[in-house]
Amino acid sequence: MLLAILLIEIPHLTFSQNNKASQKTRVIVTSDGEIDDQCSMVRFLLYANEWDIEGIITSSSQYHWQGHHWPGDDWIEPYLDAYAQVYPNLVKHDPSYPTPAFLRERSLLGNVKAEGEMDEITPGSQHIVRVLLDESDDRPIWVQAWGGTNTIARALKTIEEEHPEKMAEVAKKLRFFFIWEQDISFQDYIRPHWGKYQIPTIISDQFEAIAYRWQRVQPVEMQPYFEGAWMKKNILENHGALCSLYQALENGNFRSEGDSPAFLHTIPTGLRSLESPDWGGWGGRYVRVRENTWLDSVPVADYVYPEGRWYGNTGWGRNSLREGTTTTEEQRKEYFKPIWRWTDAMQNDFAARADWCVNSFEESNHPPIPKLDHDEQLSAKMGKRVKVSAKASSDPDGDTLSYNWFYHKEPGTFKTSSSGIGLPLRIKNANKARASFVVPKHAVPGTLHIICAVTDQGTPAITRYVRVIITVEE
């Protein structure tokens, strides 16, 4: 049934946004303020127009807490000050950028006294409580843990203690995206006490693709987008106060943005990643492992995921980069591909946002607007030709558009051959606005994902997407 394409089989709940498409995604960030969090914050603020930001909360982690490599309770202040300086120019490109005052009101201190500490009720935890209990807005809220989950856990514990009758309703709103489990509070509190509500939860280890070890993960053709020459030209130099705070390495090389996948997942690029974690997007692609939990897809036959935490000591990707690993280069390439496959588009988009800090609208580039000439969901019989079209796409700057239709194999249940041999799916006119392909006759029915990357001819070139899901029938 077509409905099965849209919804994920999680009791009472799906990842789909149960609201109008025009409404923005709500997000709450919790962060331990590590250097790579600070780099991620620069990028996050450049995309602040894309979401309704409900909170930016400083929390702790196993790596950072008061007295232990702590950046300070007020580490975010210089970033908000710098945002205030570039804000007058950013609104020239999109008037929906939140005001600096708005962000300051929602930037609060959470539980930071120790790793995993969740006993104290803090301004940050109480703010999360208020947002979750607010009945005036029933839109989903993507709560992100860039560090530990302890402040989130403290907020949920307050709700459990003071408003137990509200737990089910709160859970319906919640969506989690965690960068590892950087303390034990998810396993010790959130799963045991809230697990019955099946809150959709993504826990990422793929973030290593854009973290400190990026040179061991990014393929050679993508590495120039992280090297000093590119970073200096497009981000670090002559791009205003906010980008000047970006902490690259001394030679200008990209350092780390290990936390960025948590919000890259929610940027409305057209990949529809919010509809299902296994569809894939700039924040990676994830598979359902247990209950409501989605982890990274491990390219090892019969791999057994750990029962407990998914973090530095157990995450397959992190271990694959350690000295003495028995993993192969091909396995590592496959594991991290759900993020690195988008590197060029993601970095060019970052560069365009950096331009918005200092250039006028006319001097800058802006995302194209892809549009299908038909439904996002289609059906087809084996052996029949399927026609797809993004001819209705446009560009706000009047730039010429290029098109690239491709088969996104991993998310679908369709197989091009019943023999198990992965035959290629050949797309005719893949570089045109209108394209087509023939469904193989001896295929295995299922869902088939076709994506069109629509790229403008501006500088830097910006890409947005449309995803078509075809139900293949016999």
N, C-alpha and C positions, 0 to 999 in steps of 0.2 A: 504493500500500500504506500501511496505517496507520503502519508503522514509519517511513516517510519523513517523517511529521509530527514525530516525536520526535527524529530524529537529523539532524545536519548533515553534509553530504558532505565531511568532512575525513578524509583517510586515517588509519585506526587510532584516531581520536579524535573526541570530540564535546564540545560545551559542556555536555551534560547531566550532572547530578550522578550518578555511578555508585555511589551509596550509598543507604542508607535515608533516606527522606524526613524522618525525625525528627532526623537528625543535622544539626548546624550546619555552615555554610559556613566554611572556614578562610581567613583573610586575613592578608597581610603588607602593611603600609603603608610606603612610603618617601616622605619629605617633605623639601623644602628649607626649611621653616619660614617661608616668606613670610607676610605678614599674612593673606592669604586662606587659607593652609594652617592658620594658627592659628584662624581662624574655623571652618574645616572640622573642625578637631580637636575643638572644643567639641561640634559636632553628632555627630561620630564617637563620642566617649566616651559621649554620651547613648544611643547605640545599641549599646554594647559588649556588651550581653546577647544580641544577635542572632547573634553569630559566635563562633568559636573564634579568638581573636586570637593569631597565632603570632609577630608581631613588629611593632614600630613603630621604624623605622630613619630616622635623620636622614641625608640625602644632600645632594648639591649640584644645581645646574642652571645653565643659561646665564645665569640672572638672579641667582643667589645662591650664593656659595661663600666660604670663609674669606678675609677681606680685601676682599670685594666685596658690599656690602649684606647682610652676614651677621648673622642674628639671634642668633648664639651657639650653641656646641655643645650647650648645655643649655637651649635655648629651650622645650623641652616640660615642663621641671620644674614651672613654676607651674601648668600645666594638670593634671598628675598630682597635685599638691598639692591643687588645687581639687576634683578628682574624689574624692580621699580624704575631703574634707569632706562631700560630698553622698552618698557611697557608702552610709552607713547608712540614708539615706532611699530611695535607689534600690532597694535590695534588698527594701524593703517592697512594691515593685511587681513585682519579678522577682528571686528569689533567685539566678538564674544570672548576674547581673552579676559580672564578674571582680573579684577583690580588687585594691586599689591595689598591693599587693606583687607580685601576678602581673604586672600591666602594667609595673611598674618593671623587673622582671627581663628583660622582653622589649623594653625601650626602650633602643636602643644607637646609638652613633655609627658611621656608615658612611663612605663616601668623600666628603670635603667640601673637600679642599685646593684644588681647581680645577674649572672646568667640564669635565665629561666624564672626569675623572681616574679611572682604573680599574686602575692598576698596583699600588697598595698593598693588601695584605690587611688589613682592618679588623675590629674587633669586630662591626660591623653586617653586613659581607659574610660573615663566618664563621658568624654566627648563621643567616643565610639558607641557607648550605651545610648546616648541621646539620639544619635543618628539612626541606630537600629530600631529604637522604640518609636520613632516618629511615624505616626500612621497617616500623615498627610501625603506621603509619597511611597507608592508600593513598588517602584522600580527596583530591579536587582542592584546590589552593591558589590563591586569587586574589591574585596579587602586583600591587600597585598602585604606580604611579609618580606621585606628586603633584608631583614635580620631575623631575630627570633620571633616566635609567635606568642610570647608571654603577655604582651599588652593586650593583644586580641583575646587571649585566654582570660585575662583578668576582666575584661569587659563582658565576656560571655558568662563568667562566673557571677558577676554582679546581677546580670539578668536572671540567671538561674536562682539566685538567692532571694532577689527582691521581686521578681516578676515571672515566676515559673509558668504562669498561665500564658505568657507571651512567647515562650520559647519556640513553639511550632511556627508561629507567624514570622518571627525574626529569622528563623532558619530558611524560610521560603525566599527571603530576600538575598541571602548570603551566597556569595561565590568566593572561593579562596584561590589565590595564586601565591604559592610560597617558593622562594628561592632557597632550596634545601629546607630541612627542618633544623634551624640553627640554634635550637634549644629543645628540651624534652617536653615542653608544655603541650604540644599537639598530641603526642602519644599519651602523656600522663593525665591530661585533663580534657582536651577538646574531643578526641575520639571516644573515650569512655562515656562522657556526659552528653555529647551532642551527636554522636554517631548515628543514633536511631533516626535522626532527621535527614540523613543522607544529603548533607550539604556538599554540593559539587566542589571538588578540591583538586587542583593541579599542583604538583610538587616537581620543580624543575631541577635537573642536573645538566641539561643541555646548555645552560647559561655559560658553561665553560667556553663555548664558541666565541663569546665576546668578553671573556674575563681575562685574567692575568696570563693565561697560557694560550692566548689566541693564535700565536705563531705556530703552535703545534696542532692546531685544529683547522684554521682557515686554509683552504686550498690556495695554491700559489697565485692563481689568477685573481683571488679576492684580496690578497694581502696588501696591495698598494693602497687600498682604501683605509688602512690603519697605519700606514707609515708616515713618518714625519713630514715629508714633502706635501702629501695630501692634507694632513691634519693642519699644518701651518697655514696653507693657502685657504682652506675652506672653513676652519673652525677657530684656530688659536689666535690668529693675527687679524687685526682690523675688523673685528666682528662685534665690538661692543663689550660692555662691562660683564655680562653674564658669561659669554664664551671665554673671556679672558681668565675666568676662574677655573676653567676646565684643567684638571691636573694630569696632563700628559707626561710622558717621560721626558727627561732632559733633552733628548734629541728630537722631541716632537712626536715620537711614536705614541700611538694609542696605548693607554695603560690598562684600563679595565672598566667595563660597565656590566659587571655580573648580575646586577639587579634589574637592568633595563627590560629583559623579557617579560617581567611581571606587568609592565604597562604597554610594551610593544604589542602584546597579545590583544590589547583593547583599542588600539588605534584603528579607526574605521578605514581600512585600506581597500575594502571590497572583497577580501579573502574570506570573510564571514567566519572568522575564527571563533567568535563568541558563540556561535551556534553549536559547535562541538569541538572539544579539544583535539580530536583525531583528524579534523579537517586540515589543520596546519595553518600557520601564519607567521608573521615576523617574530612572534614570541616563541615559536617552536611548534612541535606536534607531539601529542601525548596519547597514550593508550590506557584504557580502563584496566586496572590491575586487581582491585578489590573494592567491594562496597561502592562508595562514591568517589574513589580515589584514582586519579590519572597520573601516571608516571611516564618517564621516557621509554621509548620503544627500543629494547635491547636486541641487536642483530645477532643473537646467539640462540641456536636451536635448544629448546627445553630449558632456557634460563629460568631460574626460580628467584623471584623478587623476595627481598627480606621482609619479614613480618612487621618489623618495627620501623625505625627512622630511615629515611632516604636522605642521606647527607654525605659529608666528606668521606667518612669511613666505609660507607656502603654503596654510594652511588656508582653505577657501573662506569660512567664516563670519567669521573674523577679518578677512579682506580685505574682506568685504562691509560691514564697519562702519568702514572707513577713509575718510578724506576723498577725494573724487573717485571713489568707487565707481560703477559703472554698474548694479549690481544693483538690483532693484526691492523695494519694501516687501513685496510679496506673496511674493517669493522668500525674503526673509529670514524672514518669518513662518513659511513652510513649513519652512525649514531648521531653525529652532530649536524648532518645535512639539513634537517628541518629548520635550523636557524641560518647556517651559512649560505644556503641556496638563495637567500634574499639579501645578502650583504650589500651588493652594489646598489640596489634600489633603496635599501634602508639608509645607507650612508649618504647617498645623493640627496635623499629627503632631509636628512639632518643638516646637510650643507645649505639647502634652500632655506630652512628655518633660521640658520645662523645669519643668512643674508637679510632676513626679515628684521633682524635687530638693528640694522643700520641703513638699509636701502628703502627707497620709495616703492610703492606698489608697481609702478611702471618699470622700475629697474630690476625687479625680482621675478622669480618664477613661482608658479602656484600649481597645485595638483590638477591634472586633467580630471574630467568627470566621465568615467566609463558608464555606458548604458546599453543594456541589451535591447534588442528589438523583439524579444519574446520572453517567456517566463524563465525564471531561474531553475525551475524543475521541468524536465521533459521526460518522455517515455519513448522507447524505441524497440523494434524487433531485431533479432539477430539477422544479419545479412542485409539490413536496410541502411540507407544513407541518412545521416543526421546532419542537418544544417544549423549552424550557429552564427549569430551576427551581433556585433557591437557597433554597427554603423551609426547609431544614434549618439555615440560618444561626442564630447565637446571639450573645449579647453578655455578657461577663463581669460587667458592671455592671447587667445587667437593663434596659438602654435599649431603647427602640423602635428598629427598624431601618427605613431607607428603601433603595430599590433603584433602580438606573439601569442598564438593559441598553443597550449600544450596540455598533454595528458598528465594529470596529477594522480599517479597510480596508487600511492600508499593509502589514501583514505577510503577508497572504494572497495566493495565486495566483489565487483565484477572481475573476471579473469579472461584474458584475451584468447585463451586456449584451454580446452577441456583436458588436454594432455598434461597440463601443468607447466609447459614450456612458455615462458613469458614472451609472447610475440609482440612486436611493436605495434602501436596503434598509429597508423599513418594519417595525418591531418592534411587535407588538401587546402592550399592557399592559407597556410598557417600564419603567414605574415600579412594577411589582408584583413580588413574589417569583417568580411564575410568568409567563413571557412566551412568545411564539411569533412566528414569521415564516414567510413562504412563500418558498421559493427561486424566483427568477424562471425562467420556462420557457426563455427564450432566452438563457441565461447561458453563460459559459465555465467548464467544470468546473475544480475546484482546491480549495485549502484556504481556509476562511472562519473568521475569528476574531470571536467574540462575547464581550464582557466585561460582567460585572455589577459595578458599583461598589456595595458595601454600606456604608452610612454610618450611624453611630449618632446618637442625639439628645443625646449628652453635650456638655459644654463643655470645650475646643473639640471640635467634631465630628470624628470619626476615620473614615477610609475604608480598607477593605481590598477585595480583588477576587477574583473567580474568572474564569478564562479558559476558554472552550469552543472547541475547534477542530473544525470540521465538514469532512469530506471530501465535496465535492459531486460526484456522478457523474451521467452522462447518464441 
